[in-house]
């Protein structure tokens, strides 16, 4: 052990050890909360992104017409989507996706996210009979920025609480 630490009074050692323990506990809690929040948010966004398409697909299927499938394809392409046939030929892109990817479809073939300039997009995938696989791009940049702000604020609060905790434990351990 460090000589400086060994030369401290017992009350100081106890206060430092409890403060370190509290710091580590709060960091684990912060990470745990963010991970849970992320997966909850992710599943909600996936459901929300696909909800309208699933309802419209079921409406188009109820009439079983080739025109309805074409209308559904046009509806899908109004969003930030990509329609991919099983053999990856004749890929149909919405205008936004075509501009961002620049025909580099291999970049997103098996990916769950895509980074374009300063934005990060999650890619939700779903297979529709008669349409093939549909990939929906969802902009997560606002979410990522808000999470970074929350983490920074949490770290400041943790460091303040550790400082206060160190003082309190020093007083408590003297008695």
N, C-alpha and C positions, 0 to 999 in steps of 0.2 A: 504494500500500500504506500501511498504518498506520505512523506514525512510531515508535510504541513497538515494533512488530514489527521494523522496520528497525534499531533501536538495540540489539537483542538480539545476544548473541554467536552465532556460527555454530552452536555446539553446542546452544544453546537453540532456535534456529530449526529445526534438524534434528530435535530431540526433539519439538518441537511439531508439525511436519509429519508425522512418523511416527505420532504419537499420533492426530492427526486422521484420517490414512489408516486406521489400525487401527480407530478408532471407526466410521468409515463402512463399513468391511468387515464388522465385527461386526453393525452394524445391518442391512445387506443380507442377511447370513446369517440373522439372526433373522427377518426378514420372509419370506425364501425358505422357511425351515423351517416357519414357521407356515402359509404358503399351501399348501405340499405336504401338510402334516398335515391341514389343513382339507379339501382335496379327497379325500384318502384316507379320512378319517373320513366325509365326506358320502356317498361311493359305498358304503361299508360299511353305513351306516345305511339308505340307500335299499334295498339288497339285503335287509337284515335286516327292514325294515318290510314289504316286499312278499313275502318268502319264504313265510311261512305262508299268506298269501292265495293266492299262486300255486299252492301244493300243494293247498289246499282247493278252489280253482276247478277244477283238473284232476280232482280226485276227483268233484266235482259234475257236471262235463261228461261223465265216463265213463259215467254212467247216463242222461244226456239226458232229464231229466224236469223239468217246470215246477216241481214241488215242490222239486226239488234247487236250482234257481236261487233260489227264495224262501228256502230254508234258507241258501244262500250269502249272500244279502242280509242276512239276520238275523245271520249270523256276522260279516259286515263291520261292521254297525252296532254291534256290541259294542265295537269299537275307536273311536278318535277319527277318524271318517270322514264323508265327504259323498258321496252317490251323485248324479251329475248326468246327466240325459238330454241328448241331443245338442242339443235345442232350449231347454235351461235352464228347462224347466217341470217342475213336480212334483218338486222336489229333495227327496231324503230325507237327513235328518241324524241322526247319533247324538245322544244327549242332551247330551253335553258340547259338541259343535260348535254345536248349536242355542242353548245358553245363552251361549256366548262370542260368536257372530257376531250374534245377535239379528236374523236374517233380512236381514242386509246382505251378501248373497251377492256383489254386485257388487264388494265390497272384495277378494275373493279370486279373482275370475274368472281372471285371467292372472298371478297372483302365485306366487312360489316360497316366500314366507314370510309369516307373519301375526304381528303383535304384539298381545298382549292383556295389558293391565295391565303387569306386570313380567316377563312371559314372552314368549319368541320361539319360534315354531313354524315348522319347515320343512314345506312342503306337497309331498308326493310324489304324482304322478298316474299312473294307469294305466287303460287302456281294457280292459274285459272285454266280450266279445260277450254280448248278452242282459242285461247288467247296466248298461251305459253306462260313463261315466267315473267312477272312484273316486279321491277325493282323501283322502290319509291325512295327518293332522297329527302331527308328531313334535316333542316338546318339546326344544329345544336349549339351554335356559337353563343347565343344569349344565355343558355343554360350553363355552359362552361364558364363564361365570364361571371355569372352570379355565384357559382360554386367557388370560384377563386376568391371572390370578395368575402364570402362567408368564411372560408378557411383562413384568410388573412385576419379578419376580425376575431375569429376564434383563437388564433395563435396569440394575438395581443392580449386578449382576456386571460388566456392560460398563463402567459408570462406575468401579468399583473397579479393573478391569484397565487402563483408560485412565490412571488416576492412577499405578498402578504402572509402566505402560509409559512414561509421561512421565519418571519418575525413572530408570528403567533406560536409556532412550535418552539421557538427559542424561549419564549416567556413560559410556556406550559412546562417544558422540560426542566426548567430551573426549580420548579416547585415539586 
